[in-house]
């Protein structure tokens, strides 16, 4: 390090100077030096794990966040318990980085703390936790992720759907139950989308029943899910024929019956003379 100024982190990183970067991580006069040092150490190997764990206790949130990210990059299981503790950091961005790092580590010990963090009041934390649970892929996260459906932030819903798709077959049974939730159209649409991502044939009949329902959003999600299942190549010939029999209902144009739509500039003469004929989802030729 320079005797007359802050450490030159870029030069230390370029030389692979692990000892110098670890010393820079403790440079109390400049937060930016510590942040840059944490980022650099995240690229140099597991020898930096313990200094980075110590940096999770830094007074500055930027340093704690950078240390959490770096620990996720290193992939060393020694960091798990400390990142779990960081899920309760007073700063939401540190919690986000800790959740993301735990997702990278894919350690089952983080499962229950991450599930608990789904209850965070901060949407960005819930979003990161959903992503982490998907990467861990444990079936115990299925019900908590389904419970997230209807979150006030649509991105959290999307993260839960993606996570359930990553968990795969163990989520199918619970998603089929959610698909039949008559009280929450948002839940049913999200369940249909997740089932499409998984592509399991056992969801076919429940999805067919769903496209005959009343909510257009749910019907469209179910139709898109059936197309995804068809494209997955997992259907046998009987199942494929069953799905193809729904092709017309899936692809025919939909005319919205809502009063606000009838009065809009997008309305056509067909609205008054046609019921909901289909969903309008493109079906592969």
Buried (B, 14 or more C-beta within 10 A) or exposed (E): BEEEEBBBBEEBBEEEBBEBBBBBBEBEEBBEBBBBBBBBBBEBEEEBBBBBBBBBEBEBBBBBBBBBBBBBBBBBEEBBBBBBEBBEBEBBBBBBBBBBBBBBBBBEEBBBBBBBBBEBEBBBBBBBBBBBBBBBBBEBBBEBBBBBBBBEBEEBBBBBBBBBBBBBEBBBEBBBEBBEBEEBBBBBBBBBBBBBBBBBBBBBEBBBEBBEBEBBEBBBBBBBBBBBBBEBEBBEEEBBEBBEEBBEBBBBEBBBEEEEEBEEEEBEEEBEEBEBBBBBBEBEE
